[in-house]
Amino acid sequence: MRINSEIREHLSEFDFEQFLDLESITYRKTTGKGGLELNIRECPTCGNHDWKVYFNPKTKVGVCFAGSHPQDEQFNVFRFLQRHSGLSGRELSRYIETQLVEQGWRPKEPERVLESSVSLKQEVQLPPHYLLPLPDGRIPDYLHERSITPELVKYFDLRFIVNGAHVYYDFSGKVATQDFSMRILIPIYDLAGNLCTFQGRDVTGSADKKYLFPSTLPASGRFLYNGHNAMGKSTVVLLEGVFDVFAVKRALFNEDSLRDYVEPIGTFGMHLSGDLSVEGQDQIGGFLALKETGLKNVILLWDSEKQAVRNTVKAAKKLRSIGLNVKIAAFENENQDAGGSTDAEILKAYYTSKPFTDRLALEMTIKGHKAILK
């Protein structure tokens, strides 16, 4: 198979070592004449698993020295991926693109000639949708079942897509579509209140993916969900997903002493993206910006299963390192989250949260969420 210019460009950005990690391919690092080499246990061509394959990640060339080949089998990245996947043609191209996306690669925006004086910054185009609540006050049954009130729907600017698609340019620069039909549309804003991307939550229960994310738009993990409403607030409750944020806001609506002073925000996962080097470009940068507007206290209320507790400790240390007061909250049950909790349970977790200290961090690594409840 001939390698076209598009695949060649993709392969130039391919991180081979990360590919081995993502695919759980067994290898070890060694040093050869050309410097670092990756010694791979199994050959994708002959199947020999006696550590006969060596690959140089700098030159992106490798070889298998197993005697089962008529001569030493040589690889470049493309040939290795082809043999490992067993694919060819368009399927192989899609496989390579998928691997690149897993590594954090984003396609380059196709160049366009602007013939007018419009702003170079393009607005995010949402799929065709209905504003919620509907004119007669109704909201989708799915939101009712999740105890999401019309007031919350308005607050978080939720919409509903009956039959609509996200239109974008694919890897080849051609127009492509992504079906978002029968989904709750969840807009995602930056701290300035600019629409940056969105999510679609399936309401049918039959979709392959519960949450759908628009291709080519910024990853939601760069942002703090509902962060724009936390500007100027002194305290935030940090949660994992958008429905956790909805639930905590519902509980705060009903608590006069907290309603106007505490805001829930979400991280789209049990981690905090970014570091201290690029302010404002990721979630840590977002916290630095919130701190500039008065944020002092962060209460972490992530899930209570074991891995989530470890992630909570890491996030708490990051937030403490930028000068914020950090407390940890937890529910009594290990698999309980805010989205499935009552207002009373959420408020109890809030009021019984504990200041994050090195001692508490150690206890959490040993006892899990129970260290917070004792």
BAKE-903364 format. One record per atom (N, C-alpha, C): residue in three letters; x, y, z. Coordinates in steps of 0.02 Angstrom, whole numbers, plus 50000, padded with zeros to 5 digits. Example, Ala and Ser with C-alpha at 12.3 -4.5 7.8 and 13.67 -1.06 7.14 Angstrom:
ALA506604971650390/ALA506154977550390/ALA506604983550390/SER506424988850354/SER506844994750357/SER506455000250394/
This chain:
MET500424994050000/MET500005000050000/MET500445006250000/ARG500295010849953/ARG500665017049950/ARG500425021750005/ILE500885025450035/ILE500715030050089/ILE500585036850058/ASN499965039350064/ASN499815045950036/ASN500085051450082/SER500065057550057/SER500365063150093/SER500025064450159/GLU499365063150163/GLU498995064350225/GLU499205059550280/ILE499255053050262/ILE499475048150312/ILE500205049550332/ARG500615051450283/ARG501315052950298/ARG501365058650349/GLU500935063650341/GLU500925069350388/GLU500705067050457/HIS500205062650459/HIS499975060050523/HIS500525056050559/LEU500875051950519/LEU501395047750549/LEU501975051850575/SER502085057750547/SER502635061950570/SER502515064350642/GLU501875064350663/GLU501705066550731/GLU501545060650777/PHE501655054650753/PHE501465048650790/PHE501965047050845/ASP501725046250906/ASP502155044450963/ASP502135036850970/PHE502655033450946/PHE502655026150943/PHE502655023051013/GLU503035025951059/GLU503065023251126/GLU502395023751161/GLN502055029351151/GLN501395030151181/GLN500895025251150/PHE500975023951086/PHE500555018951052/PHE500645012151085/LEU501265010151100/LEU501375003651133/LEU501035003451201/ASP501065008951237/ASP500745009251303/ASP499985008651297/LEU499695012451250/LEU498965012451242/LEU498705005651220/GLU499095002151179/GLU498884995651153/GLU499104989851198/SER499434991551255/SER499674986451303/SER500144981351269/ILE500554983851224/ILE501064979651191/ILE501674979351236/THR501884973351254/THR502434972551301/THR503104974551268/TYR503464978951302/TYR504114981151277/TYR504554983351335/ARG505184984251322/ARG505644986951371/ARG506134991551336/LYS506414996151373/LYS506875001051344/LYS507594998451350/THR507954999051294/THR508654997051293/THR509055002551258/THR509705001851256/THR510135006651223/THR510535003051168/GLY510485005651106/GLY510855002851050/GLY511335007851021/LYS511595006450962/LYS512075010950930/LYS511755017750915/GLY511115017750900/GLY510775023950884/GLY510445027350943/GLY510615025051004/GLY510305028051063/GLY509745023751090/LEU509215026951115/LEU508655023251146/LEU508325018651095/GLU508205012451114/GLU507835007751073/GLU507285004551115/LEU506735002851082/LEU506174999451114/LEU506204992151093/ASN506314987851142/ASN506354980651129/ASN505664977651141/ILE505344975451086/ILE504654973151088/ILE504644965551091/ARG504214962951134/ARG504224955651146/ARG503994951651085/GLU503444953751053/GLU503154949651000/GLU503184953150933/CYS503384949450881/CYS503404952150814/CYS502704951950783/PRO502444957550757/PRO501774957550728/PRO501724953650662/THR502294951750632/THR502284948050569/THR502344940550581/CYS502864938450615/CYS502974931250623/CYS502704928450688/GLY502544932750735/GLY502264930450798/GLY502774928150849/ASN503414928450832/ASN503934926450880/ASN503894931050941/HIS503914928051000/HIS503834932051062/HIS504444931351107/ASP505024931151076/ASP505644930451114/ASP506054936851115/TRP505714942651112/TRP506054949151118/TRP506554950251060/LYS506354948550999/LYS506794949250942/LYS506684955750902/VAL506194959650922/VAL506034965750885/VAL506334971850920/TYR506694975950883/TYR506994982050909/TYR506754987950867/PHE506564993350900/PHE506294999150864/PHE506605005450892/ASN506855009750847/ASN507155016050867/ASN506615021550863/PRO506385024350920/PRO505845029350917/PRO506055035950885/LYS506715037050880/LYS506955043250850/LYS506945042850774/THR507225037450747/THR507235036550675/THR506575033450650/LYS506185030550696/LYS505555027250679/LYS505645021550631/VAL506175017750643/VAL506335011850603/VAL506495006150651/GLY506255000150634/GLY506384994350677/GLY506524988150636/VAL506704982750671/VAL506874976450637/VAL506734970650684/CYS506534964950653/CYS506444958750691/CYS507004953950671/PHE507374951350720/PHE507944947050707/PHE507764939650716/ALA507124938050719/ALA506924931050727/ALA507114927250663/GLY507334921050672/GLY507554917050614/GLY506994914650569/SER506364915950587/SER505804913550547/SER505694917550484/HIS506014923550479/HIS505964927650419/HIS506484925450369/PRO506324925850303/PRO506844924450252/PRO507454928750262/GLN507334934850283/GLN507874939350304/GLN507604943750359/ASP508034947550391/ASP507784951650447/ASP507214956050424/GLU506654955550459/GLU506054959450443/GLU506134966550468/GLN506084971450422/GLN506154978450441/GLN505484981950444/PHE505424986650491/PHE504804990250500/PHE504934997850499/ASN504455001550473/ASN504375008550491/ASN503725008850530/VAL503525014650553/VAL502915015150594/VAL502305012650555/PHE502245014650492/PHE501675012750452/PHE501635005150446/ARG502185001950429/ARG502194994650419/ARG502034991050484/PHE502294993550540/PHE502144990350605/PHE501404990850620/LEU501104996750610/LEU500394997650624/LEU499964993250577/GLN500184992750515/GLN499824988550467/GLN499824981250489/ARG500414978750508/ARG500464971650528/ARG500124970450595/HIS500194975150642/HIS499884974250708/HIS499124974250703/SER498844978750664/SER498114979450660/SER497794974550611/GLY498184972250561/GLY497904967950510/GLY497444971650462/LEU497484978250460/LEU497044982250419/LEU497404985050358/SER497014987550312/SER497304990650253/SER496814995950227/GLY497044999850179/GLY496615004750147/GLY496335009850196/ARG495695011550185/ARG495375016650227/ARG495315014550299/GLU495215008050311/GLU495165005650380/GLU495815006950418/LEU496375005850384/LEU497025007250416/LEU497115014750429/SER496895018850381/SER496945026150390/SER496535028350450/ARG495935025650457/ARG495515027550514/ARG495825025050579/TYR496135019150577/TYR496465016450637/TYR497025021050659/ILE497425023450612/ILE497975027950628/ILE497715034450656/GLU497185037150626/GLU496885043350650/GLU496615042550721/THR496295036750734/THR496035035350801/THR496595035150852/GLN497145031950835/GLN497715031550880/GLN497995038450894/LEU498025042750844/LEU498275049550853/LEU497825053450899/VAL497175052750890/VAL496695056350934/VAL496775054051006/GLU496885047451016/GLU496995044751083/GLU497615047951115/GLN498115049851073/GLN498725052851098/GLN498655060351109/GLY498055063051095/GLY497935070151107/GLY498025074451046/TRP498125071350987/TRP498215075150925/TRP497555078150902/ARG497595084050874/ARG497005087350845/ARG497155089050772/PRO496665087850728/PRO496795089450657/PRO496875096950647/LYS497295098750599/LYS497395105750583/LYS496765108450550/GLU496575114450569/GLU496005117650538/GLU496165119050465/PRO495725117150418/PRO495855118750348/PRO495885126250337/GLU496355128350295/GLU496425135450281/GLU495835137850240/ARG495585143650257/ARG495025146550221/ARG495195153850204/VAL494995155850145/VAL495105162750124/VAL494505166850143/LEU494605171750186/LEU494055176150207/LEU494005182050159/GLU493415182650130/GLU493315187950080/GLU492925193850108/SER492805193750173/SER492445199350204/SER492825201350267/SER492565206050302/SER492905208650362/SER492645205450425/VAL492375199250422/VAL492115195950481/VAL492695194250528/SER492525193350592/SER493035191650642/SER493345184850625/LEU494005184250638/LEU494345178050627/LEU494135172650676/LYS493845174650733/LYS493625169850783/LYS492925167450766/GLN492865161050748/GLN492215158350728/GLN491825156350790/GLU491175157850789/GLU490745155850844/GLU490575148450838/VAL490475145150895/VAL490285138150895/VAL489565137650870/GLN489465133350821/GLN488795132350793/GLN488485126250826/LEU487935127250862/LEU487585121650893/LEU487125118250843/PRO487025111650850/PRO486545108150807/PRO485845111150816/PRO485405110450768/PRO484715112950776/PRO484395110050839/HIS484085114350879/HIS483845112150944/HIS483255116350967/TYR482945114151022/TYR482415117951055/TYR482685120851120/LEU482505127051135/LEU482675129951199/LEU482225126851253/LEU482515125951312/LEU482135123251368/LEU482095128351424/PRO481545128151463/PRO480935124151452/PRO480575126351387/LEU480155121951361/LEU479755123651303/LEU479275129251320/PRO478985132551271/PRO478525138151285/PRO477965136451334/ASP477745130151334/ASP477215128151381/ASP477485125951449/GLY478145126751459/GLY478445125151524/GLY478715118051530/ARG478615113851480/ARG478825106851485/ARG479575106151475/ILE479855100851506/ILE480545098851495/ILE480535091351482/PRO481055088551450/PRO481065081351436/PRO480975077051498/ASP480645071351490/ASP480535066851547/ASP481185064651579/TYR481705063951538/TYR482355061751565/TYR482595066551620/LEU482505073051609/LEU482715077951659/LEU482285077551722/HIS481635076551713/HIS481195075551771/HIS481425069651812/GLU481585064151778/GLU481805058151813/GLU482455059151851/ARG482865063751829/ARG483495065351863/ARG483405071051913/SER482785072951926/SER482625078351974/SER482925085051953/ILE482955086251888/ILE483195092651862/ILE482585097051849/THR482535102551886/THR481945106851884/THR481985111751826/PRO481415114751805/PRO481445119951754/PRO481905125751772/GLU481955127351838/GLU482405132651859/GLU483125130851845/LEU483315124651857/LEU483995122451842/LEU484115122251766/VAL483615120251729/VAL483675120151656/VAL483835127051629/LYS483495132051655/LYS483635138951634/LYS484325141251657/TYR484505139551718/TYR485145141751746/TYR485735139151706/PHE485685132751685/PHE486245129751649/PHE486145129951573/ASP485625133451551/ASP485525134751479/ASP485475128251439/LEU485115123351466/LEU485055116951431/LEU484565117451372/ARG484715113551321/ARG484285113351261/ARG484135106051246/PHE483705104851195/PHE483535098051175/PHE483565097351099/ILE483905092051076/ILE483965090751005/ILE483505084850988/VAL483015086050946/VAL482585080650922/VAL482905077250862/ASN483085081150813/ASN483395078550753/ASN483905083650728/GLY484535082750745/GLY485045087650727/GLY485735084650725/ALA486185087950690/ALA486865085350683/ALA487375090950691/HIS487965089050714/HIS488535093550717/HIS488895093150650/VAL488985098850617/VAL489305099050552/VAL490025101550561/TYR490505098050532/TYR491205099850542/TYR491615097650482/TYR492245099550480/TYR492705097350428/TYR493105091350454/ASP493105085850415/ASP493465079950436/ASP494215080450421/PHE494585074950429/PHE495305075050422/PHE495525077150352/SER495105075750303/SER495295077450234/SER495055084350213/GLY494725087950259/GLY494475094550243/GLY493775094550213/LYS493465088650209/LYS492795088150183/LYS492275089150238/VAL491675091450218/VAL491135092550267/VAL490885085750291/ALA490835084950357/ALA490585078750387/ALA490055080550439/THR489665075650459/THR489135076750509/THR489185071650565/GLN488925073550622/GLN488915069350682/GLN488205069750711/ASP487845064150713/ASP487145064150732/ASP487065065150808/PHE486725070450827/PHE486585071950898/PHE485845071350914/SER485465067750875/SER484745067250884/SER484565064150951/MET484015066550980/MET483735064051043/MET484245064351100/ARG484515070351108/ARG484995071451161/ARG484875078151196/ILE485015078351260/ILE485045084651297/ILE485675088251275/LEU485615094351252/LEU486195098251231/LEU486445102351291/ILE487075101251309/ILE487365104551368/ILE487915109351344/PRO487775115851340/PRO488295120651319/PRO488845121151371/ILE489455122251348/ILE490035123051392/ILE490365129751378/TYR490425133851429/TYR490675140651422/TYR491355141351457/ASP491765146051433/ASP492375147551469/ASP492215152451526/LEU492725154651562/LEU492595158951620/LEU492305165751600/ALA492415167751538/ALA492145174151515/ALA491435173551490/GLY491165167451491/GLY490485166351469/GLY490415165351394/ASN490975163751360/ASN490955162451288/ASN490825155051276/LEU490365153551231/LEU490225146651214/LEU490825143651178/CYS491095138051205/CYS491705135051177/CYS491585128151147/THR491135124351175/THR490985117651150/THR490335115451182/PHE490155109051175/PHE489535106651205/PHE489575099051211/GLN489085096251246/GLN489005089051251/GLN488285087251235/GLY488175080951215/GLY487505078551203/GLY487375072351244/ARG486875072451289/ARG486715066651331/ARG486105063051303/ASP486205056751286/ASP485665052651257/ASP485095051751307/VAL484475052151283/VAL483895051151326/VAL483515044851309/THR483725041151257/THR483355035251235/THR483575028951272/GLY484195028751296/GLY484455022751327/GLY484695017551277/SER484665019151213/SER484855014251162/SER485455016351121/ALA485725022351133/ALA486295024851095/ALA486935021151116/ASP487405020551069/ASP488045017251084/ASP488425021251137/LYS488375027851134/LYS488735032151181/LYS488235036451220/LYS488265036051286/LYS487815040251327/LYS487965047651315/TYR488605049451315/TYR488815056251302/TYR489165056651235/LEU488995061651196/LEU489305062651132/LEU489655069451132/PHE490265069651105/PHE490655075751105/PHE490785077851033/PRO490725084151016/PRO490795086450947/PRO491505086050922/SER491595082850864/SER492255082250833/SER492525089150815/THR493175089950823/THR493585095750805/THR493515101750852/LEU493005101750895/LEU492945107250944/LEU493405105751003/PRO493585110851044/PRO494035109651101/PRO493765104351148/ALA494215100451177/ALA494015095351225/ALA493725098651287/SER493185095951313/SER492855098951371/SER493295098951433/GLY493785094251436/GLY494235093951494/GLY494685099951502/ARG494685104551454/ARG495065110751461/ARG494705115751506/PHE494045114751516/PHE493635119851548/PHE493385117551616/LEU493175122351656/LEU492835121151719/LEU492095122251706/TYR491705116851707/TYR490995117651692/TYR490645122051744/ASN490275126851720/ASN489925131851762/ASN490415136651795/GLY491035136751773/GLY491535141251802/GLY491355148551793/HIS491005150251739/HIS490835157351727/HIS490355159951780/ASN489955155451810/ASN489505157451863/ASN489845157651931/ALA490465155151934/ALA490845155251997/ALA491295161352002/MET491325165451951/MET491745171551954/MET491495176052010/GLY491945177952055/GLY491755182352110/GLY491525178652172/LYS491415172052168/LYS491205168152226/LYS491825166252268/SER491725165852333/SER492285164152377/SER492375156652386/THR491835152752372/THR491855145552384/THR491545141852325/VAL491875136452304/VAL491585132052253/VAL491585124852278/VAL491095121052255/VAL491095113852266/VAL491315110652200/LEU491845106652202/LEU492135103752141/LEU491875096652132/LEU491565095452074/LEU491245089052060/LEU491505086151995/GLU491295079951980/GLU491565076651921/GLU491175078251858/GLY490525076851856/GLY490135077551795/GLY489605082851799/VAL489295084251741/VAL488805089751737/VAL488185088251779/PHE487955081951782/PHE487365080451821/PHE487495080751897/ASP488125079651916/ASP488315080951986/ASP488265088352001/VAL488475092551954/VAL488435099851963/VAL487705101951968/PHE487275099151925/PHE486555100751929/PHE486275099151998/ALA486445093252023/ALA486165090952087/ALA486375095452145/VAL487015097352146/VAL487265101552201/VAL486955108552196/LYS486875111152135/LYS486545117652128/LYS485825117352152/ARG485495111752139/ARG484805110852163/ARG484785111152240/ALA485265107752271/ALA485295107852345/ALA485435114852371/LEU485885118452337/LEU486055125252359/LEU485475130052350/PHE485065128852297/PHE484475133052287/PHE484035133152349/ASN484015127552384/ASN483565126752441/ASN483895128352508/GLU484505130852507/GLU484865132552569/GLU485025139952568/ASP484635143852605/ASP484695151152603/ASP485395153552620/SER485735150252666/SER486385152652689/SER486935151452637/LEU486805147152587/LEU487325145452538/LEU487155147752467/ARG486525148952454/ARG486295149952385/ARG486705155052346/ASP486845160652377/ASP487175166152340/ASP487935166452350/TYR488205161752388/TYR488915162252406/TYR489335156252382/VAL489015150752367/VAL489365144652348/VAL489125142452279/GLU489605140452236/GLU489425138352168/GLU489735131552153/PRO489355126952124/PRO489655120452103/PRO489965121052034/ILE490535117852024/ILE490855117651958/ILE491085110551945/GLY491165108751881/GLY491335101951862/GLY491985101551823/THR492295095551827/THR492945094451795/THR492915089751735/PHE492335086751720/PHE492265081951665/PHE492725075951675/GLY492785073651735/GLY493205067951749/GLY493565068851815/MET493855063451840/MET494175063551906/MET494905065551901/HIS495025071551875/HIS495705074151870/HIS495655081651857/LEU496215085051865/LEU496255092151847/LEU496765092851791/SER496575095851736/SER497035096651680/SER497485102651690/GLY498095102151662/GLY498545107851660/GLY499025108151718/ASP499445113351716/ASP499935114651769/ASP499955122251780/LEU500475124551811/LEU500515131651829/LEU500855135951776/SER501025132951719/SER501435136651671/SER501035140651620/VAL500405138751608/VAL500005142151556/VAL499345144351587/GLU499335150051615/GLU498745152451651/GLU498155153351603/GLY497585150751623/GLY496965151951586/GLY496845147151529/GLN497315142551513/GLN497225138151457/GLN496965131251477/ASP496855130051540/ASP496635123451563/ASP496295124451630/GLN496145118851664/GLN495755119351726/GLN496155122551783/ILE496795120951789/ILE497195124251841/ILE497245131651826/GLY497345133451763/GLY497335140451744/GLY496675143751760/GLY496125139951753/GLY495465142451771/GLY495415144051845/PHE495695139651886/PHE495685140951958/PHE496095147051977/LEU496655147951943/LEU497055153951956/LEU496665160251938/ALA496285159851883/ALA495875165651864/ALA495315166851914/LEU494995161451938/LEU494465162151988/LEU494745165052053/LYS495355162952070/LYS495675165552130/LYS495765173152125/GLU495925175552065/GLU496015182652055/GLU495365186552067/THR494795183252059/THR494145186652069/THR493845185352137/GLY494225182052182/GLY493985181252251/GLY493915174252277/LEU494055169152236/LEU493985162352260/LEU494495160852315/LYS494255157952369/LYS494695156152425/LYS494645148752444/ASN494045145952437/ASN493925139252464/ASN493665134552410/VAL493935128452410/VAL493705123252365/VAL493525117052406/ILE492915114552395/ILE492695108352429/ILE492635102952376/LEU493055097952380/LEU493065092452331/LEU492535087252350/LEU492085085852304/LEU491565080852315/LEU491535076252254/TRP492085072752242/TRP492105067852188/TRP491835061152214/ASP491815056152170/ASP491575049552191/ASP492025046552245/SER491755041352279/SER492105038652337/SER492435031952326/GLU492415029252263/GLU492765022952252/GLU493515024052256/LYS493895018652262/LYS494605019152280/LYS495015023452233/GLN494955022352167/GLN495355026252120/GLN495165033652124/ALA494515035052133/ALA494295041952138/ALA494595045352200/VAL494665041752254/VAL494965044552315/VAL495695046352302/ARG496055042152266/ARG496755043652250/ARG496795049852205/ASN496335050452158/ASN496325056352114/ASN496135062652154/THR495705061752203/THR495505067452245/THR496105070152282/VAL496525065752309/VAL497115067852346/VAL497585071752300/LYS497695069252238/LYS498125072752191/LYS497865079652174/ALA497205080052161/ALA496905086552144/ALA496945091352203/ALA496825088852263/ALA496845093152322/ALA497545096052332/LYS498055092152320/LYS498745094652327/LYS498885100052275/LYS498645099252214/LYS498735104352163/LYS498405110852183/LEU497785110352206/LEU497405116352224/LEU497715119852285/ARG497955115852332/ARG498275118752391/ARG498915122352371/SER499265119752319/SER499905122652299/SER499825129552268/ILE499215131352245/ILE499115138052217/ILE498775142652267/GLY498775140652331/GLY498555145152384/GLY497815144952401/LEU497475139652382/LEU496765139152399/LEU496665134752460/ASN496155136452500/ASN495965132252557/ASN495555126352530/VAL495765120352544/VAL495445114452515/VAL495135110152570/LYS494515107952559/LYS494185103252604/LYS493935097452562/ILE493855091652594/ILE493635085652561/ILE492955083552590/ALA492485082252546/ALA491825079852566/ALA491705072952536/ALA491275068952567/ALA491145062252542/ALA490445059952563/PHE490165055552523/PHE489535052352541/PHE489675045952580/GLU489165043452615/GLU489275037552657/GLU489405031252617/ASN489065030652560/ASN489145024552519/ASN489705025552469/GLU490105020352458/GLU490695020852415/GLU490515022552343/ASN489975019952316/ASN489795021052247/ASN489285026652237/GLN489185030552288/GLN488695035952284/GLN488995042252254/ASP488615045652212/ASP488835052052185/ASP488295057252194/ALA488465063452181/ALA487995068952193/ALA487375068352149/GLY487475066152085/GLY486925065652039/GLY486375060952061/GLY486545056052103/GLY486055051252127/GLY485875052152199/SER486025058052227/SER485905059352298/SER485355064452310/THR485065064252369/THR484555069052387/THR484875075552409/ASP484475080852414/ASP484735087252437/ASP485025086652507/ALA484675082852550/ALA484895082052620/ALA485575078552622/GLU485675073452580/GLU486315069852579/GLU486885074352553/ILE486725078452504/ILE487235083052477/ILE487435088252528/LEU486945091152562/LEU487095096252612/LEU487465093352672/LYS487295087152690/LYS487655083952745/LYS488395082952726/ALA488515080752665/ALA489215079952642/ALA489575086652643/TYR489235091952622/TYR489535098652621/TYR489725100852692/TYR489255100252738/TYR489375102852806/TYR489855098652847/THR489955092352828/THR490415088052865/THR491095087252829/SER491225091352779/SER491865090952743/SER492435092652791/LYS493025089852776/LYS493605090652819/LYS494165094552784/PRO494515098752820/PRO495095102252791/PRO495615097252766/PHE495875098452706/PHE496375093852678/PHE497055095252709/THR497345090152739/THR498005090452769/THR498415084452746/ASP499055084552758/ASP499475078752740/ASP499255072552779/ARG499045073552841/ARG498805067852881/ARG498175064852851/LEU497705069252831/LEU497085066752801/LEU497245063152735/ALA497725065852696/ALA497905062652633/ALA498155055552646/LEU498575054652698/LEU498825048052715/LEU498265043452736/GLU497805045952777/GLU497245041852801/GLU496795039852742/MET496715044352694/MET496285042852637/MET496585037352594/THR497245037252587/THR497565031952547/THR497495025152580/ILE497395025052646/ILE497325018852683/ILE496595016752691/LYS496175021552712/LYS495485020052729/LYS494985022152676/GLY495215025652624/GLY494755028052573/GLY494305033552599/HIS493685033852574/HIS493225039252593/HIS493025038952666/LYS493115033152698/LYS492925032452769/LYS493345037052814/ALA493945038952790/ALA494375043552829/ALA494045050352836/ILE493605052052789/ILE493265058552792/ILE492655058152835/LEU492345052252840/LEU491715051552876/LEU491795050452950/LYS492395048352972/LYS492465046553043/LYS492425052653088/
